[in-house]
Amino acid sequence: MLSYMGISESGRDIFLNLDTDNAFTLVEQAGESIGKVLSSSKVTGSIEIKTRYGLAGVKLRISIIPHESGNGTKVQIGGRGGDIWGAGASKGADKLLAAIEKLS
């Protein structure tokens, strides 16, 4: 089954050389620095962040996943913006990645 992201959505995957708990904390702090953390759960490894790109609101949904090898953590970032071009979602993910890099 194929799935397609809508035109106002964006997705990214990154790898952090941190254990899952530290990666979760880092991403949560990065989210707080760029907007508002709407929800977070260490149990499910999920974080939802609301930020802005220009006048448009952007929601980011992040999944924190232990790497199969047991070393490091995979971070999946999904964004959804109010524009039809997907720029808001992409730029929201860029903001989060820049905040993660700045904090690490």
Backbone as a printed PyTorch tensor [residue, N CA C, xyz], in Angstrom:
tensor([[[ 0.8390, -1.1780,  0.0000],
         [ 0.0000,  0.0000,  0.0000],
         [ 0.8820,  1.2390,  0.0000]],

        [[ 0.6450,  2.1540, -0.8780],
         [ 1.3890,  3.3950, -0.9520],
         [ 0.6710,  4.4630, -0.1480]],

        [[ 1.4410,  5.3290,  0.4710],
         [ 0.8230,  6.4760,  1.1280],
         [ 1.5370,  7.7280,  0.6520]],

        [[ 0.7770,  8.7490,  0.4240],
         [ 1.3170, 10.0110, -0.0610],
         [ 1.0380, 11.0990,  0.9500]],

        [[ 2.0170, 11.9700,  1.1290],
         [ 1.8080, 13.1050,  2.0020],
         [ 1.0600, 14.1680,  1.2100]],

        [[ 0.2130, 14.9100,  1.8860],
         [-0.5080, 15.9980,  1.2390],
         [ 0.4540, 17.1060,  0.8330]],

        [[-0.0280, 18.0110,  0.0100],
         [ 0.8600, 19.0520, -0.4970],
         [ 1.2710, 20.0610,  0.5610]],

        [[ 0.6050, 20.0720,  1.7050],
         [ 0.9970, 21.0020,  2.7610],
         [ 1.7540, 20.2830,  3.8820]],

        [[ 2.3350, 19.1270,  3.5830],
         [ 3.0290, 18.3370,  4.5890],
         [ 4.4870, 18.1300,  4.2000]],

        [[ 5.3060, 17.8630,  5.2030],
         [ 6.7230, 17.6110,  4.9870],
         [ 7.1840, 16.5890,  6.0180]],

        [[ 8.1750, 15.7960,  5.6770],
         [ 8.6920, 14.8120,  6.6170],
         [10.2030, 14.6910,  6.5290]],

        [[10.8240, 14.4270,  7.6550],
         [12.2740, 14.2570,  7.7320],
         [12.5990, 13.2040,  8.7690]],

        [[13.6850, 12.4930,  8.5520],
         [14.2240, 11.5560,  9.5280],
         [15.6580, 11.9620,  9.8200]],

        [[16.0250, 11.9550, 11.1010],
         [17.4160, 12.2120, 11.4810],
         [17.8410, 11.1490, 12.4850]],

        [[19.1400, 11.0300, 12.6820],
         [19.7050, 10.1060, 13.6530],
         [20.4560, 10.9160, 14.6900]],

        [[20.1860, 10.6550, 15.9680],
         [20.9190, 11.2910, 17.0610],
         [21.7280, 10.2280, 17.7840]],

        [[22.9670, 10.5270, 18.0540],
         [23.8540,  9.5980, 18.7440],
         [23.6610,  9.7400, 20.2600]],

        [[22.3930,  9.5920, 20.6870],
         [22.0050,  9.6940, 22.0930],
         [21.0640,  8.5470, 22.4090]],

        [[20.9790,  8.1800, 23.6960],
         [19.9720,  7.1920, 24.0620],
         [18.5940,  7.8300, 23.9220]],

        [[17.5580,  7.0180, 23.9320],
         [16.2060,  7.4850, 23.6500],
         [15.7370,  8.5490, 24.6450]],

        [[16.0180,  8.3760, 25.9370],
         [15.5830,  9.3600, 26.9390],
         [16.2300, 10.7190, 26.7110]],

        [[17.5360, 10.7370, 26.4540],
         [18.2240, 12.0090, 26.2260],
         [17.7930, 12.6510, 24.9080]],

        [[17.5510, 11.8400, 23.8940],
         [17.0650, 12.3660, 22.6170],
         [15.6820, 12.9860, 22.7960]],

        [[14.8130, 12.3270, 23.5520],
         [13.4770, 12.8500, 23.8090],
         [13.5630, 14.2140, 24.4960]],

        [[14.3860, 14.2980, 25.5330],
         [14.5450, 15.5510, 26.2750],
         [15.0920, 16.6540, 25.3770]],

        [[16.0800, 16.3320, 24.5510],
         [16.6710, 17.3190, 23.6420],
         [15.6380, 17.8460, 22.6550]],

        [[14.8740, 16.9560, 22.0390],
         [13.8820, 17.3710, 21.0500],
         [12.7680, 18.1790, 21.7210]],

        [[12.3660, 17.7820, 22.9140],
         [11.3370, 18.5250, 23.6480],
         [11.8170, 19.9440, 23.9730]],

        [[13.0680, 20.0790, 24.4220],
         [13.6280, 21.4030, 24.7130],
         [13.7330, 22.2430, 23.4380]],

        [[14.1280, 21.6180, 22.3440],
         [14.2100, 22.3220, 21.0650],
         [12.8250, 22.8100, 20.6440]],

        [[11.8130, 21.9800, 20.8530],
         [10.4390, 22.3730, 20.5400],
         [ 9.9760, 23.5570, 21.3570]],

        [[10.3210, 23.5670, 22.6410],
         [ 9.9590, 24.6910, 23.5070],
         [10.6390, 25.9770, 23.0580]],

        [[11.8250, 25.8500, 22.4760],
         [12.5640, 27.0470, 22.0510],
         [12.0250, 27.6580, 20.7530]],

        [[11.2610, 26.8940, 19.9630],
         [10.7470, 27.4250, 18.6950],
         [ 9.2320, 27.6350, 18.6980]],

        [[ 8.5620, 27.2000, 19.7600],
         [ 7.1100, 27.3270, 19.8010],
         [ 6.5490, 26.7490, 21.0770]],

        [[ 5.4230, 26.0750, 20.9470],
         [ 4.7370, 25.5100, 22.1020],
         [ 4.6340, 23.9970, 21.9460]],

        [[ 5.0220, 23.2790, 23.0060],
         [ 4.8540, 21.8270, 23.0130],
         [ 3.4060, 21.5560, 23.4160]],

        [[ 2.6270, 21.0240, 22.4680],
         [ 1.2130, 20.7480, 22.7160],
         [ 1.0110, 19.4710, 23.5010]],

        [[ 1.8340, 18.4660, 23.2200],
         [ 1.7520, 17.2010, 23.9530],
         [ 3.0800, 16.4750, 23.8170]],

        [[ 3.3690, 15.6680, 24.8160],
         [ 4.5700, 14.8270, 24.7590],
         [ 4.3580, 13.6200, 25.6540]],

        [[ 4.8810, 12.4830, 25.1920],
         [ 4.7550, 11.2490, 25.9590],
         [ 6.0050, 10.4070, 25.7500]],

        [[ 6.7490, 10.2090, 26.8300],
         [ 7.9120,  9.3260, 26.7470],
         [ 7.4830,  7.8830, 26.5330]],

        [[ 6.3020,  7.5300, 27.0070],
         [ 5.7970,  6.1590, 26.8610],
         [ 5.6330,  5.8060, 25.3880]],

        [[ 5.0090,  6.7120, 24.6190],
         [ 4.7990,  6.4570, 23.1870],
         [ 5.9150,  7.0250, 22.3240]],

        [[ 6.8090,  7.8220, 22.9210],
         [ 7.9070,  8.4200, 22.1680],
         [ 7.4250,  9.4560, 21.1700]],

        [[ 6.3930, 10.2190, 21.5540],
         [ 5.8370, 11.1960, 20.6290],
         [ 5.7840, 12.5890, 21.2370]],

        [[ 5.9910, 13.5800, 20.3710],
         [ 5.9400, 14.9810, 20.7650],
         [ 5.1860, 15.7250, 19.6730]],

        [[ 4.3000, 16.6270, 20.0680],
         [ 3.6000, 17.4810, 19.1140],
         [ 3.9070, 18.9330, 19.4640]],

        [[ 4.3570, 19.6780, 18.4500],
         [ 4.8090, 21.0560, 18.6480],
         [ 4.0460, 21.9610, 17.6930]],

        [[ 3.6820, 23.1430, 18.1670],
         [ 3.0950, 24.1540, 17.2980],
         [ 4.0850, 25.3110, 17.2010]],

        [[ 4.4130, 25.6890, 15.9710],
         [ 5.3140, 26.8010, 15.7240],
         [ 4.7210, 27.6320, 14.5920]],

        [[ 5.4490, 28.6460, 14.1450],
         [ 4.9700, 29.5170, 13.0790],
         [ 6.0090, 29.6190, 11.9760]],

        [[ 5.5020, 29.8030, 10.7750],
         [ 6.3250, 30.1880,  9.6320],
         [ 5.6250, 31.3760,  9.0060]],

        [[ 6.1970, 32.5580,  9.2120],
         [ 5.5110, 33.7760,  8.7910],
         [ 4.2190, 33.9090,  9.5850]],

        [[ 3.1180, 34.0700,  8.8850],
         [ 1.8210, 34.1760,  9.5490],
         [ 1.1320, 32.8290,  9.7110]],

        [[ 1.6680, 31.8050,  9.0760],
         [ 1.0360, 30.4870,  9.0790],
         [ 1.4560, 29.6600, 10.2930]],

        [[ 0.4870, 28.9830, 10.8810],
         [ 0.7830, 28.0410, 11.9520],
         [ 1.2640, 26.7200, 11.3720]],

        [[ 2.1980, 26.0930, 12.0620],
         [ 2.7580, 24.8090, 11.6240],
         [ 2.7230, 23.8540, 12.8060]],

        [[ 2.2010, 22.6450, 12.5780],
         [ 2.2410, 21.6020, 13.6000],
         [ 3.2850, 20.5770, 13.2050]],

        [[ 4.1260, 20.2460, 14.1640],
         [ 5.1460, 19.2190, 13.9630],
         [ 4.8130, 18.0370, 14.8570]],

        [[ 4.8540, 16.8570, 14.2790],
         [ 4.6710, 15.6230, 15.0470],
         [ 5.9690, 14.8360, 14.9660]],

        [[ 6.5220, 14.5400, 16.1190],
         [ 7.8320, 13.8910, 16.1910],
         [ 7.6890, 12.5380, 16.8610]],

        [[ 8.3600, 11.5520, 16.2820],
         [ 8.4360, 10.2200, 16.8730],
         [ 9.8920,  9.9440, 17.2320]],

        [[10.1170,  9.5100, 18.4500],
         [11.4440,  9.1700, 18.9440],
         [11.5130,  7.6490, 18.9890]],

        [[12.4070,  7.0700, 18.1660],
         [12.4450,  5.6200, 17.9890],
         [13.8530,  5.0960, 18.2760]],

        [[13.9950,  4.1260, 19.1820],
         [15.3230,  3.5450, 19.4130],
         [15.8400,  2.9130, 18.1170]],

        [[17.1180,  3.1080, 17.8310],
         [17.7060,  2.5100, 16.6300],
         [17.7900,  0.9960, 16.7980]],

        [[17.6230,  0.2780, 15.6920],
         [17.6030, -1.1920, 15.7500],
         [18.8680, -1.7700, 16.3880]],

        [[19.9970, -1.1200, 16.1760],
         [21.2580, -1.6360, 16.7050],
         [21.3950, -1.4080, 18.2050]],

        [[20.5170, -0.5850, 18.7630],
         [20.6080, -0.2680, 20.1860],
         [21.4830,  0.9360, 20.4590]],

        [[22.1550,  1.4400, 19.4320],
         [23.0220,  2.6210, 19.5790],
         [22.3570,  3.8000, 18.8890]],

        [[22.0130,  4.8210, 19.6630],
         [21.4390,  6.0180, 19.0760],
         [19.9280,  5.9390, 18.9410]],

        [[19.3820,  7.0100, 18.3720],
         [17.9370,  7.1660, 18.2800],
         [17.5640,  7.7680, 16.9350]],

        [[16.5170,  7.2340, 16.3360],
         [15.9710,  7.7940, 15.1020],
         [14.8630,  8.7690, 15.4810]],

        [[14.8810,  9.9460, 14.8680],
         [13.8670, 10.9610, 15.1120],
         [13.1350, 11.2210, 13.8000]],

        [[11.8460, 10.9420, 13.7820],
         [11.0190, 11.1990, 12.6020],
         [10.2220, 12.4690, 12.8460]],

        [[10.3570, 13.4290, 11.9260],
         [ 9.6730, 14.7150, 12.0520],
         [ 8.6670, 14.8320, 10.9130]],

        [[ 7.4310, 15.0070, 11.2610],
         [ 6.3820, 15.2470, 10.2790],
         [ 5.7910, 16.6170, 10.5270]],

        [[ 5.6330, 17.3980,  9.4790],
         [ 5.0930, 18.7410,  9.6270],
         [ 3.8680, 18.9480,  8.7680]],

        [[ 2.9760, 19.7970,  9.2440],
         [ 1.7820, 20.1490,  8.4860],
         [ 1.5490, 21.6410,  8.6570]],

        [[ 1.4790, 22.3370,  7.5290],
         [ 1.2900, 23.7840,  7.5550],
         [ 0.0130, 24.1990,  6.8780]],

        [[-0.2870, 25.4870,  6.9810],
         [-1.5060, 26.0190,  6.4140],
         [-1.3910, 26.4480,  4.9620]],

        [[-0.2040, 26.4060,  4.3900],
         [-0.0410, 26.8300,  3.0030],
         [-0.1380, 25.6300,  2.0620]],

        [[-0.5080, 25.8690,  0.8330],
         [-0.6840, 24.7590, -0.1030],
         [ 0.6270, 24.2760, -0.7050]],

        [[ 1.7060, 25.0390, -0.5460],
         [ 2.9850, 24.6640, -1.1490],
         [ 3.8360, 23.7890, -0.2450]],

        [[ 3.4880, 23.6940,  1.0140],
         [ 4.2650, 22.8830,  1.9420],
         [ 5.4800, 23.5920,  2.5030]],

        [[ 5.6450, 24.8860,  2.1800],
         [ 6.8100, 25.6310,  2.6670],
         [ 6.7830, 25.7700,  4.1830]],

        [[ 5.6180, 26.0250,  4.7480],
         [ 5.5150, 26.1810,  6.1970],
         [ 5.9250, 24.9200,  6.9370]],

        [[ 5.4610, 23.7820,  6.4580],
         [ 5.8030, 22.5050,  7.0930],
         [ 7.3030, 22.2480,  6.9960]],

        [[ 7.8650, 22.5080,  5.8300],
         [ 9.3000, 22.3020,  5.6240],
         [10.1340, 23.2570,  6.4790]],

        [[ 9.7420, 24.5140,  6.5100],
         [10.4880, 25.5070,  7.3060],
         [10.3170, 25.2690,  8.8020]],

        [[ 9.1580, 24.7590,  9.2160],
         [ 8.9740, 24.4100, 10.6230],
         [ 9.9250, 23.2950, 11.0340]],

        [[10.0690, 22.2880, 10.1770],
         [11.0230, 21.2030, 10.4450],
         [12.4470, 21.7380, 10.4630]],

        [[12.7550, 22.6680,  9.5480],
         [14.0830, 23.2920,  9.5370],
         [14.3690, 24.0120, 10.8520]],

        [[13.3620, 24.7430, 11.3620],
         [13.5340, 25.4520, 12.6380],
         [13.8340, 24.4830, 13.7700]],

        [[13.1050, 23.3610, 13.7920],
         [13.3290, 22.3700, 14.8440],
         [14.7210, 21.7680, 14.7250]],

        [[15.1380, 21.4190, 13.5220],
         [16.4800, 20.8500, 13.3270],
         [17.5710, 21.8240, 13.7520]],

        [[17.4030, 23.1090, 13.4270],
         [18.3880, 24.1160, 13.8350],
         [18.4340, 24.2390, 15.3560]],

        [[17.2700, 24.1710, 16.0200],
         [17.2320, 24.2560, 17.4780],
         [17.8810, 23.0320, 18.1230]],

        [[17.6540, 21.8520, 17.5380],
         [18.2940, 20.6300, 18.0350],
         [19.8050, 20.7570, 17.9330]],

        [[20.2810, 21.2240, 16.7830],
         [21.7250, 21.3730, 16.5930],
         [22.3030, 22.3950, 17.5750]],

        [[21.5890, 23.4810, 17.7860],
         [22.0700, 24.5180, 18.6950],
         [22.1700, 23.9990, 20.1410]],

        [[21.2170, 23.1730, 20.5480],
         [21.2020, 22.6570, 21.9180],
         [22.1480, 21.4820, 22.1550]],

        [[22.5330, 20.8020, 21.0810],
         [23.3800, 19.6060, 21.2860],
         [24.8520, 19.9240, 21.2350]]])
